[in-house]
Amino acid sequence: MHSKHSRLDRFIAKSCQIPLKSVKPLLARGVITVNGVPVNDGQWRVSEFDRIECQGTMLQHRSPLYLILHKPVGVVCATRDKQHTTVLDLIDHPAKDELHIVGRLDLNTSGLVLLTNDGRWSRRLTAPESKVPKRYQVRVKEPLDDRYVQAFAEGMYFETENIVTAPVALTITSATTAELVLTEGKYHQIKRMFGRFRNPVLALHRSAVGPYELDDSLAPGEFRLLEVPRDGRHSR
């Protein structure tokens, strides 16, 4: 059972399928433990990763899981898809069915994808107010110049959503390649911004989200576990 932050007595009642009033004697007898410690306060708040036992029976024992994956082009960011390989198809882990994707990539975009079973952590990384920077490398058809740098930094107005994009830092790395750092991710934003210059995007790759970076140790299609402190603060 996955509780976010619920009262212990309600969690026990639901897990054991007993009336709420029947939980009180169990609490008083000290037979309910949270992370190995007896708790007699029914209003104690429990999270989805607390280990909860009642009279020696394990009711919840989940560990937080964090993964970094190098997504190849042609793999879809979904849990199921009838046509394409999904990111979950690439993961060999006994708890992979618990995972959700933190910030999806388009089918034809490669690079860093984070997966987790920790909803609080993923919300912190994806919430617009968090302004977590995301770094991309792009290859376009036509040569780049300073007009692009200025236009991306100023933001662009998209009529369909009636929004102006947040400033994007664009650094030209060769005639037709650039590195971009943006703090939001509107629908097909990068392709649409280059579309203003009628300059098709030929390849797009995400190399970093906040402090998490792809390095040469992960080949396309490979993943590894991430170490994240229990307080959920971002770390490599």
C-alpha positions as CSV (number, residue, x, y, z in Angstrom):
1,M,0.0,0.0,0.0
2,H,1.4,3.4,-0.9
3,S,0.6,6.2,1.5
4,K,1.9,9.7,0.9
5,H,1.6,11.2,4.4
6,S,-1.4,9.7,6.2
7,R,-2.3,9.2,9.8
8,L,-1.0,5.9,11.3
9,D,-4.4,4.8,12.7
10,R,-6.1,5.3,9.3
11,F,-3.3,3.5,7.5
12,I,-3.6,0.5,9.9
13,A,-7.4,0.4,9.6
14,K,-7.2,0.4,5.8
15,S,-4.3,-2.1,5.6
16,C,-5.8,-4.5,8.1
17,Q,-9.4,-3.9,7.0
18,I,-10.6,-3.2,10.6
19,P,-12.6,-0.4,12.1
20,L,-10.7,2.7,13.1
21,K,-11.8,2.2,16.7
22,S,-10.1,-1.2,16.8
23,V,-6.7,0.3,16.1
24,K,-6.5,2.1,19.4
25,P,-6.0,-1.0,21.6
26,L,-3.3,-2.2,19.2
27,L,-1.5,1.1,19.6
28,A,-1.8,1.0,23.4
29,R,-0.3,-2.5,23.5
30,G,2.7,-1.3,21.5
31,V,2.4,-3.9,18.8
32,I,2.4,-1.3,15.9
33,T,5.9,-0.2,14.9
34,V,7.2,2.4,12.5
35,N,10.7,1.8,11.3
36,G,11.2,-0.7,14.1
37,V,10.0,1.6,16.9
38,P,6.7,1.1,18.7
39,V,4.3,4.0,18.2
40,N,1.1,4.6,20.2
41,D,0.0,7.9,18.7
42,G,-2.7,7.2,16.1
43,Q,-2.2,10.6,14.5
44,W,1.5,9.9,13.8
45,R,2.1,10.9,10.2
46,V,3.6,8.1,8.1
47,S,5.1,8.4,4.6
48,E,5.2,6.0,1.7
49,F,8.7,4.8,2.6
50,D,8.2,4.2,6.3
51,R,8.5,0.5,7.3
52,I,5.2,-0.3,9.2
53,E,4.5,-3.5,11.1
54,C,1.5,-4.6,13.1
55,Q,1.8,-7.6,15.5
56,G,4.8,-8.8,13.5
57,T,3.1,-8.6,10.1
58,M,4.8,-6.3,7.6
59,L,2.2,-3.9,6.2
60,Q,4.5,-1.6,4.2
61,H,8.2,-1.9,3.3
62,R,9.1,0.2,0.3
63,S,12.5,1.7,-0.5
64,P,12.9,4.9,-2.5
65,L,14.4,4.3,-5.9
66,Y,16.1,6.8,-8.2
67,L,17.5,5.9,-11.7
68,I,19.3,7.8,-14.4
69,L,18.8,6.5,-18.0
70,H,20.4,7.4,-21.3
71,K,17.4,7.3,-23.6
72,P,18.2,6.5,-27.3
73,V,16.3,8.1,-30.2
74,G,13.2,6.0,-31.0
75,V,12.5,5.0,-27.4
76,V,9.3,6.5,-26.0
77,C,8.9,8.0,-22.6
78,A,6.0,5.9,-21.5
79,T,5.3,2.9,-19.3
80,R,3.5,1.0,-22.1
81,D,3.4,1.5,-25.8
82,K,2.3,-1.0,-28.5
83,Q,4.5,0.5,-31.3
84,H,7.8,1.5,-29.7
85,T,10.3,0.4,-27.1
86,T,9.6,2.3,-23.8
87,V,12.1,3.5,-21.3
88,L,10.8,0.9,-18.8
89,D,11.6,-1.9,-21.4
90,L,15.3,-0.8,-21.0
91,I,15.3,-1.2,-17.2
92,D,16.1,-4.5,-15.5
93,H,15.1,-4.0,-11.9
94,P,12.7,-5.9,-9.7
95,A,10.8,-2.8,-8.6
96,K,10.7,-1.2,-12.1
97,D,6.9,-1.3,-12.2
98,E,6.8,1.2,-9.3
99,L,8.7,3.8,-11.3
100,H,7.4,6.9,-13.0
101,I,9.2,9.2,-15.4
102,V,10.5,12.6,-14.2
103,G,10.2,15.0,-17.2
104,R,9.6,13.2,-20.5
105,L,11.5,13.5,-23.7
106,D,10.1,13.3,-27.2
107,L,10.5,10.1,-29.3
108,N,13.3,11.6,-31.4
109,T,15.1,13.3,-28.5
110,S,17.9,11.4,-26.8
111,G,19.6,11.8,-23.5
112,L,19.0,12.0,-19.7
113,V,15.8,10.6,-18.3
114,L,15.2,10.3,-14.5
115,L,12.9,7.7,-13.0
116,T,11.7,7.2,-9.5
117,N,9.0,5.9,-7.2
118,D,9.3,9.0,-5.0
119,G,6.6,11.5,-5.9
120,R,7.9,14.3,-3.7
121,W,11.3,14.2,-5.3
122,S,9.9,14.2,-8.9
123,R,7.5,17.1,-8.1
124,R,10.4,19.2,-6.8
125,L,12.3,18.6,-10.0
126,T,9.4,19.3,-12.4
127,A,7.4,22.0,-10.6
128,P,7.5,25.2,-12.7
129,E,8.3,27.3,-9.6
130,S,11.4,25.2,-8.9
131,K,13.0,26.5,-12.1
132,V,15.4,23.6,-12.3
133,P,17.8,24.2,-15.3
134,K,17.8,21.6,-18.1
135,R,20.8,21.5,-20.6
136,Y,20.4,20.4,-24.2
137,Q,22.6,20.0,-27.2
138,V,21.0,20.8,-30.6
139,R,22.0,20.3,-34.2
140,V,20.1,22.4,-36.8
141,K,20.0,22.5,-40.6
142,E,21.0,26.1,-41.2
143,P,23.9,28.1,-39.8
144,L,23.5,29.9,-36.4
145,D,24.3,33.5,-35.6
146,D,23.9,36.1,-32.8
147,R,20.3,36.7,-33.7
148,Y,19.4,33.3,-32.2
149,V,21.3,34.1,-29.0
150,Q,19.3,37.4,-28.5
151,A,15.9,36.0,-29.5
152,F,16.2,33.0,-27.2
153,A,17.4,35.2,-24.3
154,E,14.5,37.6,-24.7
155,G,11.9,34.8,-24.9
156,M,9.3,34.2,-27.6
157,Y,5.5,34.6,-27.7
158,F,3.5,31.6,-28.5
159,E,0.0,32.6,-29.6
160,T,-1.7,29.1,-29.1
161,E,-0.9,29.1,-25.4
162,N,-0.7,32.9,-25.1
163,I,2.6,32.7,-23.3
164,V,6.1,34.2,-23.5
165,T,8.8,31.6,-23.0
166,A,11.2,32.1,-20.1
167,P,14.8,33.2,-21.1
168,V,16.8,30.5,-22.7
169,A,20.7,30.7,-22.7
170,L,21.9,29.7,-26.1
171,T,25.6,29.1,-26.7
172,I,26.7,28.5,-30.3
173,T,29.3,25.6,-30.4
174,S,29.7,25.3,-34.2
175,A,28.1,26.6,-37.4
176,T,25.0,24.4,-36.9
177,T,25.2,23.2,-33.2
178,A,24.4,24.9,-29.9
179,E,24.0,24.3,-26.2
180,L,20.8,25.4,-24.6
181,V,19.9,25.9,-20.9
182,L,16.2,26.4,-20.1
183,T,14.2,26.4,-16.9
184,E,10.9,25.3,-18.4
185,G,9.7,22.8,-20.9
186,K,6.7,23.9,-23.0
187,Y,5.4,21.5,-25.7
188,H,8.1,21.0,-28.3
189,Q,9.5,24.3,-27.1
190,I,13.0,24.0,-28.6
191,K,11.8,22.9,-32.0
192,R,9.2,25.6,-32.1
193,M,11.7,28.3,-31.1
194,F,14.0,27.3,-34.0
195,G,10.9,27.1,-36.2
196,R,10.6,30.9,-35.8
197,F,13.8,31.1,-37.9
198,R,12.6,28.3,-40.3
199,N,15.6,26.3,-39.1
200,P,14.7,22.6,-38.7
201,V,16.1,20.7,-35.7
202,L,18.0,17.7,-36.9
203,A,19.0,16.3,-33.5
204,L,18.2,17.1,-29.9
205,H,19.9,15.6,-26.8
206,R,19.4,16.4,-23.1
207,S,22.6,16.1,-21.1
208,A,21.6,17.5,-17.6
209,V,18.6,18.1,-15.3
210,G,19.6,20.2,-12.3
211,P,22.6,18.6,-10.7
212,Y,22.1,15.3,-12.5
213,E,24.3,14.9,-15.6
214,L,24.9,12.2,-18.2
215,D,28.5,11.1,-18.5
216,D,30.4,8.8,-20.9
217,S,29.9,5.9,-18.5
218,L,26.3,5.4,-19.6
219,A,25.9,4.2,-23.2
220,P,22.5,4.8,-25.0
221,G,20.0,2.4,-23.5
222,E,21.9,2.0,-20.2
223,F,20.8,3.1,-16.7
224,R,22.3,3.3,-13.2
225,L,21.0,3.9,-9.7
226,L,21.3,7.3,-8.2
227,E,22.2,8.0,-4.6
228,V,19.7,10.6,-3.2
229,P,19.8,11.6,0.5
230,R,16.6,10.8,2.4
231,D,15.7,14.4,2.8
232,G,15.4,14.4,-1.0
233,R,17.9,17.2,-1.7
234,H,19.5,16.9,-5.1
235,S,22.8,15.2,-5.2
236,R,24.8,13.4,-8.0
